[in-house]
Amino acid sequence: MGKNVYSSEVKWAVVKDKMSGELTNKEIMEKYGIKNVSQIKTWMKWYRENQIHRFDQPIGKQYSYGHGPEWKSEEEKKNAQIEHLQMENEILKKYLEVKKELRKK
């Protein structure tokens, strides 16, 4: 049995679903084929600690001193940063929607 590899899109989708509060950990695990709840907790920890570079790190590869991956070009680095910020923006918008709905109740 090998290790599971999850794409950064799956990791961000899990964080988004978790932040929305609409799905339980078990439902998220079934939806994305995650085998252990600790994986969700790890991704949420990375998100809360603003270690978003870790969403793209290859399996078994840990970046020392909080540095992210080495990029082939500055443009590639900028595109990855823009993608991360867009995903984070979506998550924050969803969070604000949920917060607004909860205040109405």
N, C-alpha and C positions, 0 to 999 in steps of 0.2 A: 504494500500500500504506500503510494507516494504522497507527497505533500500537495495540498490544494493550492492552486495559484488563482488569485482573483484579480481581475483588471481594476484599474483605478476607477473606472466608471461604476463598477459594482460596489466598490468601497464607498464612493460618494453617494450612490443611491441608498445604500444601507444607512449611512449617516443621515441622509435626508428623511428617510422613512422613520428612523428612530427619533429625530427631532420633532417630527410632526406629531408623534404620540398616537397615531392612528393604528399602528400595528404593534403587537407584542414581540418580544425577542423570538419566540417560537415561530410566529407567523413570518417574521423576517427571514429566519433560518430556512423555512420551507420555501419561501418565495425565491431566494437566491441560491439555495443549495449549500448553505453553510452548515458545517458539521458540529461546530462547538460554539456555545454562547460567548466564550472568552474572546473569540475573534471579533465579535461585535463590540465588546467592551474595549478591546485594544484600539480599534478604529475610532471609537468615540473619544478615547483618551488622547489619541493623536490630534483629533479635531479640537478638543477643548484646550490642549496645550499648544495649539497653533503649529504643529509639526506636519504641515500639509505636504512637505517634500517627501514624507514617508509613504504617502499613498502611491507613489510611483517607484518606490525602491524594489528592486528584484528580490525574489525569494532568497533568503540566506545572506543577503547583502545589507549590512548596516553601515550607515554613514557616520563617521566619527565627528565629534564636535558640532553636531547639528547641521552639517553641510549636506546639501542635496547631491543629486547625481551630476556627473560631468556631462556637459552638453557639447554637442558637436559644433554648434554655432550660437552666437548671441541671439539670433532670430528664433532658433529652436527653444532657447531658454525663455525668451519673452512670450512665445506662444504658449508654453507650458504654464507660465505664471498667469497669463490671461485666462486660460482654461480653468485653472484652480480658483481664481477670483470669481469667475462666472458661476462655478458650482457653489462656492461659498455664498455668493449673493442669492442664489436660488434657495439655499437652505435657510438663510436668514429671513427671506421673504415668507417662506412657509412657516417659520417659527412665529413671525409677527402675525400672520393670519390666524394661527392657532391661539395665540395669546389674546387676540381681539375677540375671537369666538368665545373663549373662556370667560372673558370679562362681561360679555353679554348675559351669561348664565347667572 
